[in-house]
Amino acid sequence: MSLISGLVKSLSKLSMIGRALMLPISLLPAAGLLLAFGDKFHLPLMMNAGGVIFDNLPMLFAIGSAVGLASESGIAALSAAVSVFVTNITISTVLGITPEMASQGGKYAMVVGIPTLQMGVFGGLICGILAAWCYNRFHAMQLPEFLGFFSGKRFVAIATACLSFVLGLLLPYIWQHIQAGIDALSLVVNGDNQAASTFIFGLVERALIPLGLHHIWYPSFWYSFGDYTTQAGQVIHGDQTIWFKMLEEGVKSFSSDTYQNAGKFMQGEFPLMLFALPAACLAMYHEAHTKNKKIASGILFSAALTCFLTGITEPVEFTFIFVAPILYVFNAIMAGLAYMTMFLLHAHIAKSFSAGFIDYLSFGIVPSLNGYQTNFLNAVIVGIPMALIYYFTFRYVIRRFDVKTPGRTEVTSDAKDKTDTELANEIIALLGGAHNIDSVGSCITRLRLEVSNSEKVDRDGLNGVGACGVVFVGDNGIQVIFGARAQFIAQTMSTMIGK
């Protein structure tokens, strides 16, 4: 029983880290667009502006994760930057790493101008988590009166700096074992059977959507697994980082001696977002009861358009994931097949954040106009058959098992009819009142909440006010899916309850 309880708590903590990762990851579309259009129009200044973001991912992940885990505190962000500096200079001094050693790549790298261990975004994430912990632990700390100036939030950066020094002393001995594990996984992922790797990646990512843990799954593939040596001799890690560096350096085949088929852990979603899930929405609309078709069309058309343009899928997937497990499994398997098929067809399309038409245009079509072998038409070749399979499968399953998708229930509510304030008030009440809410946050489409007593949460009531789905994560974690409005609802709730 204790093992199960520990697992539940671990899932809750992982979900919080997943929420924190969304802030730094959400910065990447800007960098990607600068690189793509800078290359298209031959503007080195624009490409440099995009490249500098990818070159400093550890710092961005440190600051972003600290803010995400510390209720968006500026003090936590400052402390995260302090942690990056102190940790890396300590490592550099202990190991005697020189700029020349870092320039040769391998296990060393330059981070914010400091020669240090090559830890990638994980190094930044560790510093960010430490800074957030210090903020949550010490921001209300009161020292004796003669030290009062250093009390509270001022003490956070001091504590972070001291603990980062200790962290810098320990990491040289710990990281070698972590790095060995990463290297071993990287060899497996990018080894002889990459078709299987891409299938497993796509299947697991879709399968983790309900818990919001997909944000924990893909960063290793995007930012750590795989090595690419740049023209300057720098070693770059991760499928996404490598793809954009190859774009910047003019590697039109998206393959090199050290890394082949850049984009393989990103491109598989394009057939899903552009074709398959919109087709599922059409199937659900056609299976809606006649009297409810108008309401269903409003919900499903909006969800399909959001999915097609931006690649945000939760508004679609949460209409069927919980009411039809068979469709949930079907969706995960088809996602895996899409990734594998796109890999086998030698597509090389990147995504900066999602895989909607905006990314398809920016990182599939536009680079191809300059001779890059994105093979973007493969997304259409794979996507059209997937759309037909999704349409007929969804119609059959919905009718055969009387699945309660939008338009097939007596009462269908739409959150669009309510203001953020109205929704926030209703949600607070349905969560058991303000006193039952410990923290409020959000990611792209979902409220990420912690409550004192999950038994006081009215799941049916939350669905009734327009939520696409409600997920319990651990003993106290709650995720409520409201689409792109989630961040604004979360801000309103935080203002109302002061958290």
Phi, psi and omega in degrees: 000321180295326178296316179296316180299319178295321179295318180298316180295322179297319177299320179297317180293318178298322178297321178295319178295321176301319177297318182295325182293338184294331181294306178295324180295327182291347177281341190290331176303322179297316179296317180297317180294321178298319179292314185296312184280335172295321177290318182300317185258012175055055180243091182303325180299317179292320179295321178296323179295324177283321182295327182295333178290314178293331181285345183237034180301322179303316179294319180296319179291326177297309182293315182296316181292324178296315179297318181294329182266355184235039177055039175059043180274133175294328177298320178296321179297314178299317180295324178296318177297318177301317181297318179300314181296308185293315181299313185287325178289328176293314177301315182300317182289317181299317184268353181065039182281128180256162176302327179295319178295319180293327182290341179278354177077216182070232184274001179242158181200164173264125177237118185044044177082005181251125174288122188208188176291148176279093180249353178058212182291339178295324175298317177295320180296320178299315179296321179295318179296319178299315180297318179295319178298317179297320179296309182297331183275324192243355188295341178250013184289135178249124178264168175306156189303323182289346174248017187303330181301330184266008182285168173062227187294333179294335182283341185299310182294325179295312179298320180297316180298316181295315181290330177292327175298315177296318178300319179295331176285327185274323187301323179304331182267335180271320189295331181300326178285321177296316181297323178298321177294317179297317180298319180295316178295322180297320178296322179291312184297320184254025182275213187286335184246066182289337176298317178293321180299316181292323178297312181296319179302309182296319180297312183294320181300313179293324182294332183273355182307313184304324182270355182072016183269001176296336177289342175274330187286311192277338182303326179298320180288324184279329190235355184231314186285132178098150181230137174224126179267120183286173179296337178270001179091001179282142178263124181251142182240147172096139186300315181291314180299319180294317181302312183289329176291322176295321176300315181296324184265001176079027177277092192287340179273349184056033175216150177218183179295330185259341180214126182248146171062052175301137183106354186294337179256024177228320194286342185295343181277343183299315176299328181290311185286320185280333188232304192294307183291321171302323177295324176297322177297319178297319178297317180295324177295315180294335179267000177289150176296145186306317183291341182254004186298326181295314179294315181298321181296322178297316180291311188284324178295316178298317180295317181294318180294320177298316179297314183295314185281316189250344182081009176277116192256343186305319179301333176276307188295328182280358172281343183228343186303316186270336182268346181216083180306328180295325177286329176297313179295317178303315181297318180294316180295317180295325177296317177300317179295324179296315178300313183295317182294318178297323177296314182294334179271005175063038172281151179219068182251133180260164169227142180272332185208318180223200181220043177272189184296328179299313177291324179299317178292314187287321188242007174241300184285309185300311178299327181295333179292341176257016174094004178284139186273064178285335182051049188296336181293343178296334176295326177286317181299321178279323188291320182296312175299323178298321179298316179295318179297315180297315184300308184287327177294314180297316180298318181294311183295317181299315182286319184293320184250010179050053181289134185273065175280169182309132180094354180249012175244160183292324182240122177236117183257149179231120183295343181295341181281355185240151177282166178299322180294317179298314179297316181301316179299315181293319181295318179301316180296318182288342176273003179099012179095163183300325182293342181267355183259120181269325179206152180230130176209181180204159167239217187295311189234358187228143168286134176244110190237155169236132181238159179285319183225106183291342180291341179276355182278131180263093182298314181298322179296320178296318175297326182291335180268007173116004177292140177283338180184158178229126183237128174266124180241109183075197182282330189233355182272136178229135173239128181238121187268119179234010181078202186296345180283352188304316183296325181284323175296319180297318179298318180295317179298317181299320178295319183292320185256358176071034180226000000 
